[in-house]
Amino acid sequence: MTAGELAEHFEVSKPTMSAHFAVLREAGLVEPVKQGRVITYHLMMSVLEEAMFGFAQVFGLEVKATETPTKTDANEVNPTETQP
Protein backbone atom coordinates (compact mmCIF):
# COMPACT_ATOMS: atom_id res chain seq x y z
CA MET A 1 0.00 0.00 0.00
CA THR A 2 1.43 3.38 -0.92
CA ALA A 3 1.33 6.48 1.28
CA GLY A 4 -1.33 7.84 -1.07
CA GLU A 5 -3.47 4.71 -0.67
CA LEU A 6 -3.11 4.87 3.09
CA ALA A 7 -3.98 8.56 3.08
CA GLU A 8 -7.33 7.72 1.44
CA HIS A 9 -8.31 5.72 4.54
CA PHE A 10 -7.58 8.63 6.89
CA GLU A 11 -8.93 11.53 4.85
CA VAL A 12 -5.51 13.16 4.56
CA SER A 13 -3.36 13.93 1.55
CA LYS A 14 -0.27 11.99 0.54
CA PRO A 15 2.00 14.94 1.51
CA THR A 16 0.36 15.03 4.95
CA MET A 17 0.88 11.29 5.39
CA SER A 18 4.51 11.67 4.30
CA ALA A 19 4.98 14.48 6.82
CA HIS A 20 3.63 12.24 9.59
CA PHE A 21 6.06 9.48 8.62
CA ALA A 22 8.89 12.04 8.66
CA VAL A 23 8.00 12.99 12.25
CA LEU A 24 7.86 9.32 13.28
CA ARG A 25 11.21 8.71 11.56
CA GLU A 26 12.85 11.70 13.30
CA ALA A 27 11.52 10.45 16.65
CA GLY A 28 13.11 7.06 15.99
CA LEU A 29 9.75 5.26 16.04
CA VAL A 30 10.00 3.94 12.48
CA GLU A 31 12.88 2.98 10.22
CA PRO A 32 12.50 3.56 6.49
CA VAL A 33 13.73 0.89 4.07
CA LYS A 34 13.96 2.10 0.49
CA GLN A 35 13.64 -0.35 -2.39
CA GLY A 36 13.73 1.47 -5.69
CA ARG A 37 11.08 4.15 -5.56
CA VAL A 38 9.15 2.59 -2.67
CA ILE A 39 9.79 3.17 1.02
CA THR A 40 8.52 0.66 3.58
CA TYR A 41 8.48 1.75 7.21
CA HIS A 42 9.25 -0.66 10.04
CA LEU A 43 8.19 -0.04 13.63
CA MET A 44 11.09 0.29 16.04
CA MET A 45 9.61 -1.83 18.79
CA SER A 46 12.39 -1.13 21.29
CA VAL A 47 11.59 2.61 21.24
CA LEU A 48 7.86 1.97 21.44
CA GLU A 49 8.38 -0.48 24.29
CA GLU A 50 10.40 2.11 26.26
CA ALA A 51 7.60 4.64 25.84
CA MET A 52 4.99 2.13 27.00
CA PHE A 53 7.08 1.31 30.09
CA GLY A 54 7.31 5.01 30.85
CA PHE A 55 3.54 5.43 30.63
CA ALA A 56 3.02 2.35 32.81
CA GLN A 57 5.33 3.79 35.48
CA VAL A 58 3.46 7.11 35.47
CA PHE A 59 0.25 5.23 36.23
CA GLY A 60 1.89 2.98 38.81
CA LEU A 61 1.51 -0.23 36.77
CA GLU A 62 3.99 -3.09 37.08
CA VAL A 63 5.09 -4.33 33.68
CA LYS A 64 7.67 -7.01 32.96
CA ALA A 65 9.95 -6.72 29.95
CA THR A 66 10.01 -9.45 27.35
CA GLU A 67 12.56 -10.08 24.63
CA THR A 68 11.38 -8.33 21.51
CA PRO A 69 13.30 -7.98 18.27
CA THR A 70 13.83 -4.36 17.26
CA LYS A 71 12.68 -4.97 13.69
CA THR A 72 11.04 -7.97 12.06
CA ASP A 73 8.59 -8.63 9.28
CA ALA A 74 5.89 -8.87 11.96
CA ASN A 75 6.70 -5.28 12.97
CA GLU A 76 6.55 -3.97 9.43
CA VAL A 77 4.26 -1.03 8.89
CA ASN A 78 2.39 -1.93 5.74
CA PRO A 79 2.17 1.57 4.24
CA THR A 80 4.80 2.46 1.73
CA GLU A 81 5.70 5.74 0.16
CA THR A 82 6.59 6.03 -3.49
CA GLN A 83 9.35 8.52 -4.13
CA PRO A 84 9.07 10.83 -7.16
N, C-alpha and C positions, 0 to 999 in steps of 0.2 A: 504494500500500500504506500503510495507516495504521500508527501506532506500535504499536497493539494487534496488528495482523496480523504485523508484524515480530517483536514480542515472542513470538508463538507459535513462531517458528522457533528462538528462543534460550532457551526455557524460562524466561523472565522475564516479569514483569507489565508492563502498559502504564505504570504510574507509574515502575517501575524504568527502563524504556526512555527515558521522558521525562527522568528524572534524568540518565541518561547523555548525552542530547543537550544538556542544560543545561550539563554539564561541558565538553563539546566546544565549545559556543557560547562559554562564558566564556573558554576557552583560545584562541579565535579560529580554531579548526580547521574550523568549519562556520558558514555564514551562513543564518539562517532567513528564508524568504520566505513571508509569510502571504497567503493568498488565501481570503477568507471565513473559514470555520472550519477550514481545512486549512493546515498548515505544512509546507513542503517545505524540506529542508536541502540546501545546496550545499557541497561540499568547498571549502575555501580552499586551493587548490593551492600558492600561494606560501608559506604557513606550513608546509605539509607538506614542501615541497621544502627549505626551510631546515633543518627537523629532520633530514631524510634526509642533507643535506650535513654536518651536525654529526656524525651517527653515522658517516658515511664517514670523516671526518677522525679521529675517535677510533680507528678501526681501520686508519688509514694508507692508505685507498683514495683513488685519484685519480678525481674525478668532474667532468665538464664540465657546466656549466649550459646549458640550452636555454631558448628562449623558450616560456613556458607562460602561457596566460591565467589570471587569478586565479579566474574563475568562468565556466563555460560549461555548456551542456546536457550535454555529455559528462562533466562533473564533478559532475553532480547526484546527490545521494544519494537513491535511490528512496523510502526510507521517509518517510511524512508523519505528522503528528500532528494529530488532530482536536481542536480546542479546544472545551471545554464551553460 
